[in-house]
Each structure stands twice: as structure tokens, then as C-alpha cells.
Amino acid sequence: MTAQINLYERLADELGALIASRVFAPGDRLPSIRHLSQQKRLSISTVMQALRLLEDRGLIDARPQAGFYVRHRARNLAGVHESHCTTQPTYVGINNLLMRVLRANKTPGALQLGLSWPPDELLPVKRMQQIMASVARRSPQLLTQDGCFDTNEPNFVRQVIRRAVDWGRIDPQEIVATNSCTEAMSLGLRAVAKPGDTVAIESPTYFVLLQLIESLGMKALEIPTDPKTGLSIDALELAMREGLVQACLLVPNANNPLGSIMPEESKKRLAGLLTQYGIPLVEDDVYGDLCFTTERPWPVKAYDTSGHVLLCSSFSKIISPTVRAGYIVAGRYTQQVAFLKNVSSGGTSVFIQAVLADYIGSSSYDKQVRRSRRIMVQRIARMSDAVSEFFPAECSVSAPQGGFVLWIQLPEEADALALHEQAIAHRIAFMPGPLFSASGKFGNYIRINCGNAWNAEVENAVRTLGTLVNRSLDLAPARPPQAVLMRAS
């Protein structure tokens, strides 16, 4: 037994030394278990013990279906602080600021680290061209069909149902095809709440969700959200018990910008609370297929027994952001959602639905999902390593469990909006933290898209951002602490 322990400890020490000397740098993949076993003439169980020991030492991370990677030096964001929860609903007013930021991000020549869009080289463009041509030849009537009312394409509905088989059964009558996930959420929110109502949201949350709430004249109640486990169910239950909430708008799988995934037990509990209090949830699951867990995490809809969950999604993050077709599984609100869809935008293109159905019904889609996950894991790791190298040591970063964005906490005295102006002058675009809060929190946070292939331009941009942060800290006067939800430990 002692010899066995010595063997795996010896291997762990050897690999640890290689990591310390940066032969294996942060973000690098270690040789496979089988390769190490053959190379070192050790059993697979001995190699596994050595790798577990390196995990315990905080030197490597295991990534599902990808292997073992050297851990980044950057500190991860700390857990949620319940005491920093916003206790009062507030009207949202981010649209003007968001529009200014988005216009600035379109500065000619700016490197786009802002919007969370998949990179062009990962999209199945040629395959989609082939399918479009095939569907047009096979079903030319789809190009002339009236698209004004009840335009669910049968095969599209069938494929949505098929992809949900692992977690439950969807009634096809509850599915409404939409022009995007954003339209699905807008329809859902309009169906379940009215102007002046309060909507519970994660904090931070995706700025488009805040725009939807603002555009409908509703108020937002920010619920504290942990960087790993997502929204605090305890805090949400308290808000429900006190009658503060009329609806919820949440991203339980790969929250944007945190990349957190709500644990399954929390999803079950949330579904039970929705039933108990009769409160609807509009659930954004657009990143569900881009989660890095071994198995795709279930949506809250999987645990919904009363029809209070409206599941919204699309295929924009995997296939194409310009193929504008998504869906909503609207539960008990189906009739109202269908009415709102027809009077607001009419039908969704049956031709595009048929094209998507062909693709997502084939093995090509599953291969595309696996490829996208694998590459995004690598690119997030590379970006995280660069942030740890070029940004001040006091910075912390998220450890996303899905999606392809990184949420970065800068030192408290940093100003994300001022940093954005400076970065645009250097032709670098990102999203400043206040856009992810209804009440203006996260003034020292930024979100960066990690989807771009790593190259000298991206590396130089991250290095420049780090220099700008350091320079701003030297010039910044001390300011009182912000009421933020997450702080570095």
C-alpha cells in the first residue's frame, strides 16, 4: 500500500513541478489518463489518484468530456452576500445607457468583446446552406405559405418535443414558435404580468431582460445570485411570502453574465414555490445546450406540475444568431401567448422552422453542440488566464459552467463606465457592469465575450484593458463601497 501511495504522490509531485515551471501553463490540457498510464508505466487507478491529488491541491480542474486542465491563477468570485440584496422593487431605466454603450461598441475597427454572440467560424454555415436549398426544393410551398396565424411547423414542434424527452413530456399544444428567444420572453412576460407589477430577477442578470421589463412599465426586484449556484431560493421565497412579486424572469441554466447553474434540488423547490404562491416564471433556457456539465441540466419546467413555468429558448447560440426562430412552451398561459404573438408579429417563418427542424433532428446538431462546448471551455480558460496575467491581482473572475462570457470584478475603486470609454478609444468593446442591474449596482464589474479564437489581437486587447484598469486605479480617488452582491474573499 505504501508503494502505491508513493507512486501516485510521486507522479503528482512531478506534474506539479511541471505546472510550477509553466511547462504546463494555466489553461493547458494535461496528457490524457491513458497516455500518462502508458508513458509512466503506471496503472490507470494510480494516475487517477495522482490527478485527484492535484485537484485537491488546487492545481488542476477536471472538465467533463475534455480532460484535466491547469487551473487559472485568477481568484474566483466569492459567494453571494444575502445582506446586499435589494429589498425594494424598482423601475428599470437602463435603455438609454445601454443604447449609448452599444453604439460605442460599433466603433469601426473595435475588437468585439461585448455581445454574447457565437463566433462565425463555429457556426454550421455550409450545412445550413445545404439544408435551406434542400427544403426549398422539397417543399417550395413553404416559401409562399401564409404566415399570419398559427404557424407552428409540425416537424419543428416534433423536434422541440423530442429534445425534451430526457426531462419530461411537452404538450405540443403549449408550443408557440417565435422569432427569437427574446420575443418568446417578451410574449411570456406580457401574458403573465401588467404594467406596475414587480418581476423577480437574478442580480446580475442579462440586460435584455431588464430592457423587456422597462419597455413594459414593470418593476424589478433583484434577488441575490451566487456565482456557482445561481439565484437564492431563500431570498425569493421571502419576497413571495411578503407579496412583493407577481412574476419571475430567470436564467437558471448558465445565467448571463455569471454562467452559474441552479442545482436540481433548487429547481424542484422553485417549481414548488411557483405552484404554492401561484406565481408564473418566464424561464430563459437559451444556453441550456451550452452547459459544460456531463449531462444537459434540466430546466425548471421539468419540475412544473401546475403550468406556471413558461419555457423560452432558441438555437441562436449554437446554429446562427441571424436565424430568427425560437419557441415558448407556455403552459397554462398558452392561449394568451398565442393571441399576443398573432397581434404583435404574426407568424414565424415556417420555412426557417422546417430548416431548423431538419438540422436539430440530425446527428449534426449533437456534434455541433459537443464541439461548441469543447471549444468554449478552452476559450474561457484562455481568457481567464489572460485576465489573471494582465489585470490587477485584486480582480476576481467567474468560473462559468456554461455559455461563453466571463464576469470580472475589478477593484472597488474602479469605474466600469469610465473604463469603457477609455477602452473604446483603444478600439476595444466590452459590456460594463451597471447594465446588468436594475438599480445601478456592479459599477466595478465588466463582462467579456470569450467566444473569439485566441490570437495576438485578442491578447493585446486584454493586456491593454489590464493596463487601463491599473492606470485608472492610480488616478482614482477613494470612493465609498458599492452595494454589490458579490465580493472577493
Solvent accessible surface area in square Angstrom, and as a share of the most:
residue,aa,sasa,rsa
1,M,179,0.80
2,T,97,0.56
3,A,69,0.54
4,Q,58,0.26
5,I,58,0.29
6,N,63,0.32
7,L,60,0.30
8,Y,37,0.14
9,E,67,0.30
10,R,146,0.53
11,L,4,0.02
12,A,0,0.00
13,D,77,0.40
14,E,71,0.32
15,L,4,0.02
16,G,11,0.11
17,A,61,0.48
18,L,58,0.29
19,I,17,0.09
20,A,87,0.68
21,S,74,0.48
22,R,117,0.43
23,V,95,0.54
24,F,38,0.16
25,A,22,0.17
26,P,12,0.07
27,G,15,0.15
28,D,56,0.29
29,R,116,0.42
30,L,2,0.01
31,P,37,0.23
32,S,43,0.28
33,I,44,0.23
34,R,155,0.56
35,H,90,0.40
36,L,1,0.01
37,S,16,0.10
38,Q,126,0.56
39,Q,107,0.48
40,K,68,0.29
41,R,224,0.82
42,L,31,0.15
43,S,59,0.38
44,I,79,0.40
45,S,68,0.44
46,T,2,0.01
47,V,0,0.00
48,M,45,0.20
49,Q,56,0.25
50,A,0,0.00
51,L,1,0.00
52,R,126,0.46
53,L,40,0.20
54,L,0,0.00
55,E,57,0.26
56,D,121,0.63
57,R,110,0.40
58,G,26,0.25
59,L,58,0.29
60,I,0,0.00
61,D,40,0.21
62,A,54,0.42
63,R,31,0.11
64,P,60,0.38
65,Q,130,0.58
66,A,13,0.10
67,G,23,0.22
68,F,26,0.11
69,Y,7,0.03
70,V,3,0.02
71,R,94,0.34
72,H,36,0.16
73,R,120,0.44
74,A,18,0.14
75,R,100,0.36
76,N,75,0.39
77,L,10,0.05
78,A,15,0.12
79,G,38,0.36
80,V,34,0.20
81,H,76,0.34
82,E,90,0.40
83,S,101,0.65
84,H,47,0.21
85,C,31,0.19
86,T,30,0.17
87,T,92,0.53
88,Q,121,0.54
89,P,34,0.21
90,T,38,0.22
91,Y,132,0.50
92,V,13,0.07
93,G,62,0.60
94,I,10,0.05
95,N,53,0.27
96,N,112,0.57
97,L,40,0.20
98,L,0,0.00
99,M,61,0.27
100,R,136,0.50
101,V,7,0.04
102,L,41,0.20
103,R,156,0.57
104,A,31,0.24
105,N,6,0.03
106,K,161,0.68
107,T,30,0.17
108,P,115,0.72
109,G,70,0.67
110,A,13,0.10
111,L,26,0.13
112,Q,83,0.37
113,L,0,0.00
114,G,0,0.00
115,L,71,0.35
116,S,4,0.03
117,W,119,0.42
118,P,10,0.06
119,P,14,0.09
120,D,116,0.60
121,E,94,0.42
122,L,4,0.02
123,L,27,0.13
124,P,19,0.12
125,V,82,0.47
126,K,160,0.68
127,R,102,0.37
128,M,10,0.05
129,Q,109,0.49
130,Q,105,0.47
131,I,5,0.03
132,M,61,0.27
133,A,46,0.35
134,S,35,0.23
135,V,1,0.00
136,A,29,0.23
137,R,180,0.66
138,R,141,0.51
139,S,19,0.12
140,P,77,0.48
141,Q,105,0.47
142,L,24,0.12
143,L,104,0.52
144,T,118,0.68
145,Q,91,0.40
146,D,102,0.53
147,G,34,0.32
148,C,90,0.54
149,F,146,0.61
150,D,107,0.56
151,T,15,0.08
152,N,46,0.24
153,E,23,0.10
154,P,93,0.58
155,N,36,0.19
156,F,0,0.00
157,V,15,0.09
158,R,134,0.49
159,Q,21,0.09
160,V,6,0.03
161,I,41,0.21
162,R,109,0.40
163,R,73,0.27
164,A,4,0.03
165,V,100,0.57
166,D,125,0.65
167,W,30,0.10
168,G,32,0.31
169,R,201,0.73
170,I,7,0.04
171,D,53,0.28
172,P,52,0.33
173,Q,143,0.63
174,E,44,0.20
175,I,3,0.02
176,V,15,0.09
177,A,3,0.02
178,T,0,0.00
179,N,47,0.24
180,S,13,0.08
181,C,10,0.06
182,T,51,0.30
183,E,28,0.13
184,A,0,0.00
185,M,3,0.01
186,S,23,0.15
187,L,1,0.01
188,G,0,0.00
189,L,0,0.00
190,R,78,0.28
191,A,19,0.14
192,V,23,0.13
193,A,13,0.10
194,K,127,0.54
195,P,100,0.63
196,G,32,0.31
197,D,15,0.08
198,T,6,0.04
199,V,0,0.00
200,A,0,0.00
201,I,0,0.00
202,E,2,0.01
203,S,0,0.00
204,P,0,0.00
205,T,0,0.00
206,Y,43,0.16
207,F,5,0.02
208,V,24,0.14
209,L,0,0.00
210,L,0,0.00
211,Q,41,0.18
212,L,19,0.09
213,I,0,0.00
214,E,49,0.22
215,S,86,0.56
216,L,39,0.19
217,G,32,0.31
218,M,3,0.01
219,K,54,0.23
220,A,0,0.00
221,L,3,0.02
222,E,2,0.01
223,I,2,0.01
224,P,0,0.00
225,T,0,0.00
226,D,23,0.12
227,P,6,0.04
228,K,116,0.49
229,T,65,0.38
230,G,6,0.06
231,L,6,0.03
232,S,15,0.10
233,I,11,0.06
234,D,89,0.46
235,A,15,0.12
236,L,0,0.00
237,E,35,0.16
238,L,86,0.43
239,A,5,0.04
240,M,7,0.03
241,R,143,0.52
242,E,108,0.48
243,G,50,0.48
244,L,52,0.26
245,V,7,0.04
246,Q,71,0.32
247,A,0,0.00
248,C,0,0.00
249,L,0,0.00
250,L,0,0.00
251,V,2,0.01
252,P,3,0.02
253,N,0,0.00
254,A,2,0.01
255,N,2,0.01
256,N,4,0.02
257,P,0,0.00
258,L,0,0.00
259,G,1,0.01
260,S,1,0.00
261,I,15,0.08
262,M,2,0.01
263,P,55,0.35
264,E,62,0.28
265,E,121,0.54
266,S,26,0.17
267,K,0,0.00
268,K,96,0.41
269,R,103,0.38
270,L,0,0.00
271,A,5,0.04
272,G,39,0.37
273,L,9,0.05
274,L,1,0.00
275,T,59,0.34
276,Q,123,0.55
277,Y,68,0.26
278,G,42,0.40
279,I,12,0.06
280,P,8,0.05
281,L,0,0.00
282,V,0,0.00
283,E,0,0.00
284,D,6,0.03
285,D,6,0.03
286,V,18,0.10
287,Y,8,0.03
288,G,0,0.00
289,D,24,0.12
290,L,2,0.01
291,C,0,0.00
292,F,25,0.10
293,T,49,0.28
294,T,81,0.47
295,E,133,0.59
296,R,69,0.25
297,P,12,0.07
298,W,95,0.33
299,P,1,0.00
300,V,0,0.00
301,K,23,0.10
302,A,26,0.20
303,Y,41,0.16
304,D,28,0.15
305,T,127,0.74
306,S,26,0.16
307,G,16,0.15
308,H,13,0.06
309,V,0,0.00
310,L,0,0.00
311,L,5,0.03
312,C,0,0.00
313,S,8,0.05
314,S,10,0.07
315,F,15,0.06
316,S,15,0.10
317,K,28,0.12
318,I,6,0.03
319,I,2,0.01
320,S,16,0.10
321,P,15,0.09
322,T,102,0.59
323,V,20,0.12
324,R,118,0.43
325,A,2,0.02
326,G,0,0.00
327,Y,26,0.10
328,I,0,0.00
329,V,0,0.00
330,A,0,0.00
331,G,8,0.07
332,R,147,0.54
333,Y,41,0.16
334,T,26,0.15
335,Q,161,0.72
336,Q,77,0.34
337,V,0,0.00
338,A,33,0.25
339,F,113,0.47
340,L,18,0.09
341,K,8,0.03
342,N,41,0.21
343,V,94,0.54
344,S,58,0.38
345,S,51,0.33
346,G,16,0.15
347,G,17,0.16
348,T,2,0.01
349,S,53,0.35
350,V,9,0.05
351,F,29,0.12
352,I,36,0.18
353,Q,0,0.00
354,A,9,0.07
355,V,0,0.00
356,L,1,0.01
357,A,1,0.01
358,D,45,0.24
359,Y,4,0.01
360,I,0,0.00
361,G,33,0.32
362,S,38,0.24
363,S,73,0.47
364,S,34,0.22
365,Y,1,0.01
366,D,50,0.26
367,K,121,0.51
368,Q,14,0.06
369,V,9,0.05
370,R,118,0.43
371,R,90,0.33
372,S,5,0.03
373,R,34,0.12
374,R,110,0.40
375,I,26,0.13
376,M,2,0.01
377,V,16,0.09
378,Q,77,0.34
379,R,38,0.14
380,I,13,0.07
381,A,2,0.02
382,R,79,0.29
383,M,4,0.02
384,S,5,0.03
385,D,4,0.02
386,A,1,0.00
387,V,1,0.01
388,S,26,0.17
389,E,88,0.39
390,F,34,0.14
391,F,11,0.04
392,P,13,0.08
393,A,96,0.74
394,E,95,0.43
395,C,7,0.04
396,S,0,0.00
397,V,1,0.01
398,S,3,0.02
399,A,45,0.35
400,P,18,0.12
401,Q,52,0.23
402,G,1,0.01
403,G,4,0.03
404,F,0,0.00
405,V,7,0.04
406,L,0,0.00
407,W,0,0.00
408,I,0,0.00
409,Q,14,0.06
410,L,3,0.01
411,P,12,0.07
412,E,62,0.28
413,E,65,0.29
414,A,3,0.02
415,D,64,0.33
416,A,0,0.00
417,L,60,0.30
418,A,39,0.31
419,L,5,0.02
420,H,8,0.04
421,E,129,0.58
422,Q,67,0.30
423,A,0,0.00
424,I,22,0.11
425,A,74,0.57
426,H,91,0.41
427,R,119,0.44
428,I,7,0.03
429,A,0,0.00
430,F,0,0.00
431,M,0,0.00
432,P,0,0.00
433,G,0,0.00
434,P,16,0.10
435,L,0,0.00
436,F,0,0.00
437,S,1,0.00
438,A,10,0.08
439,S,53,0.34
440,G,44,0.43
441,K,16,0.07
442,F,0,0.00
443,G,8,0.08
444,N,4,0.02
445,Y,0,0.00
446,I,0,0.00
447,R,0,0.00
448,I,0,0.00
449,N,9,0.04
450,C,2,0.01
451,G,1,0.01
452,N,41,0.21
453,A,41,0.32
454,W,67,0.23
455,N,74,0.38
456,A,72,0.56
457,E,100,0.45
458,V,3,0.02
459,E,49,0.22
460,N,78,0.40
461,A,7,0.05
462,V,0,0.00
463,R,97,0.36
464,T,38,0.22
465,L,0,0.00
466,G,0,0.00
467,T,62,0.36
468,L,4,0.02
469,V,1,0.00
470,N,63,0.32
471,R,124,0.45
472,S,24,0.16
473,L,32,0.16
474,D,123,0.64
475,L,143,0.71
476,A,35,0.27
477,P,111,0.70
478,A,104,0.81
479,R,81,0.29
480,P,107,0.67
481,P,96,0.61
482,Q,36,0.16
483,A,66,0.51
484,V,2,0.01
485,L,1,0.00
486,M,0,0.00
487,R,51,0.19
488,A,30,0.24
489,S,124,0.80
